[in-house]
Structures are given as C-alpha cells and as structure tokens.
Amino acid sequence: MSRKNRYQQKIWVYEKRRDEIRKEYGFRNHPKMATVRNITKKICSWRREIKRIEVKMNALKKNDDLIKSFMDISVRDIKVWQNEEGKIARNIFYKYSIEHGISSPYISEYIGLKNNSRASIQRLNFTRSFKKHKANKEIYKRFLQFIKNNPSS
C-alpha cells in the first residue's frame, strides 16, 4: 500500500471517530472536545502530507516524461531494465530526480522498488561511473542539454 493510501485510510478512520464523538457529546463544552480538536489537527496534517506526496509524484511523472522524450524509454517499464539503454535511462532518472530535491523513498515508490535506499545508491554508482565510463557522463550532459533546449517538454 502506498503512503498516500495509508494516509487516506487514517483520515477515513479518524473522521469516523471524530464524528462519533461529536454525535455523542454534541458541540457543547466538554473535555472530549479537546480530543476532537486534536483529531482535526491530525487529519489536516495528513491532508497536507497527501498534497506533498502528490506534488512529488507529479514531479517524478514529469521527469519520467522527460526521459521518455529523450530516450523513448519509460523507467517504470520493467522489461526496459534488462537492456543497457534501459539501465542508463533509469540511472539518469535517479540522478536527475534526487538532484532536484525528491528523496529516495518517493523515487522507489514511483518505480515500484521494495528497497527505499536503492535509488540513492544507484545515483551514487552512476555518478562514480563518470570517471571510468565517459559515455555515461556524455549521455547525462546531453540529457541536461536536451532539457535546457526543450523547456516545454
């Protein structure tokens, strides 16, 4: 279950609990109304967290679309991971997303990986490979140039 779904489930449970307390005690000045206020604060914070998750997922979708327009490969397609071009596309996705402020667990969730730290490790390995494999560095530079030349993508 994704984070967003877990927060939505919590919101549903706590709204139900809050409504039961309100129904039982009404809106009069009762010590249980402090509980209602605390529940309302939790629900609001979870809703804000859902918005943050949606913003990050939209940014990841945009990054995926950029790579798809650059290399004609979607990083979410599992069959792509088996060939060399797919591995490079995925590593570019990791590096570009992490460098633009999206943390590794969100990237792993977007792609469908079970290990949350995998994206940051892959980004590090890809960056280290620039010394030995100059082609990787050139591909990444071309990708950044592609983004700069095509701002609408």
C-alpha positions in Angstrom: 0.0 0.0 0.0 1.4 3.4 -0.9 1.9 6.2 1.5 -0.9 8.2 0.1 -3.4 5.3 0.5 -2.2 4.8 4.1 -2.9 8.5 4.9 -6.3 8.3 3.2 -7.2 5.3 5.3 -6.1 7.1 8.5 -8.1 10.1 7.6 -11.2 8.0 7.0 -10.8 6.2 10.3 -10.2 9.4 12.3 -13.0 11.3 10.6 -15.3 8.4 11.6 -14.0 8.5 15.2 -14.4 12.3 15.3 -18.0 12.2 14.1 -18.9 9.5 16.7 -17.5 11.7 19.5 -19.4 14.8 18.1 -22.6 12.8 17.9 -22.2 11.5 21.4 -21.3 14.8 23.1 -22.5 17.4 20.7 -20.8 20.7 20.3 -21.0 21.7 24.0 -18.1 22.5 26.1 -16.9 19.0 27.1 -13.5 17.6 27.8 -13.8 15.2 24.9 -14.0 18.2 22.5 -10.2 18.7 23.1 -9.9 15.2 21.6 -12.0 16.3 18.6 -9.6 19.3 18.1 -6.6 17.0 18.2 -8.1 14.6 15.8 -8.9 17.5 13.4 -5.3 18.7 13.6 -4.1 15.2 12.7 -6.5 15.0 9.8 -5.4 18.4 8.5 -1.7 17.4 8.7 -2.3 14.2 6.9 -4.2 16.0 4.1 -1.2 18.4 3.8 1.1 15.3 3.6 -1.1 13.8 0.8 -0.7 17.1 -1.1 3.1 17.0 -0.7 3.1 13.4 -1.9 1.0 14.3 -5.0 3.4 17.2 -5.8 6.4 14.9 -5.6 4.7 12.2 -7.7 3.8 14.8 -10.3 7.4 15.9 -10.4 8.5 12.3 -10.9 6.0 11.8 -13.6 7.4 14.9 -15.3 10.9 13.5 -15.0 9.8 10.2 -16.4 8.2 12.0 -19.4 11.4 13.9 -20.0 13.4 10.7 -20.1 10.8 9.1 -22.3 11.0 12.0 -24.8 14.8 11.9 -24.7 15.4 8.1 -24.9 12.0 6.7 -25.8 12.1 4.6 -22.6 9.8 4.7 -19.6 11.6 4.0 -16.4 8.5 2.3 -14.9 8.5 -0.4 -17.6 10.2 -3.5 -16.0 11.2 -5.0 -19.4 13.3 -2.0 -20.0 15.6 -2.6 -17.0 17.1 -5.7 -18.7 19.0 -3.9 -21.5 21.9 -1.5 -21.2 20.0 1.5 -22.6 17.2 0.9 -20.0 19.7 0.8 -17.2 21.2 4.1 -18.3 17.7 5.7 -18.5 16.9 4.5 -15.1 20.2 5.8 -13.6 19.6 9.2 -15.3 16.1 9.3 -13.7 17.6 8.5 -10.3 20.3 11.1 -10.6 18.1 13.9 -12.0 15.3 13.3 -9.5 17.5 13.2 -6.5 19.4 16.3 -7.6 16.1 18.1 -7.9 15.0 17.5 -4.3 13.0 14.3 -4.4 14.1 11.8 -1.8 14.9 8.2 -2.5 11.8 6.6 -0.9 9.5 8.5 -3.2 11.5 7.5 -6.3 11.5 3.9 -5.2 7.7 4.0 -4.6 7.2 5.6 -8.0 9.2 3.0 -9.9 7.9 0.1 -7.7 11.0 -0.9 -5.9 10.8 -2.6 -2.5 14.2 -1.2 -1.2 13.9 2.5 -0.4 17.6 3.3 -0.4 18.2 1.7 -3.8 17.7 4.9 -5.8 20.3 6.9 -3.8 22.8 4.0 -4.1 22.2 3.8 -7.9 22.6 7.5 -8.3 25.9 7.4 -6.4 27.1 4.5 -8.5 26.1 6.2 -11.7 27.9 9.4 -10.7 31.0 7.4 -9.8 30.9 5.7 -13.2 31.6 9.0 -14.9 35.3 8.5 -14.3 35.5 5.1 -15.9 32.7 5.3 -18.5 32.9 8.7 -20.2 29.9 7.7 -22.3 27.7 7.8 -19.2 28.8 11.3 -18.5 28.3 12.4 -22.1 24.7 10.9 -22.2 23.9 12.7 -18.9 25.2 16.0 -20.3 23.2 15.5 -23.5 20.1 14.9 -21.4 20.7 18.1 -19.4 21.2 20.0 -22.7 18.1 18.4 -24.1 16.1 19.7 -21.1 17.6 23.2 -21.5 16.8 23.4 -25.2 13.3 22.0 -24.8 11.7 23.7 -21.7 8.2 22.7 -22.8 9.0 19.0 -22.6 
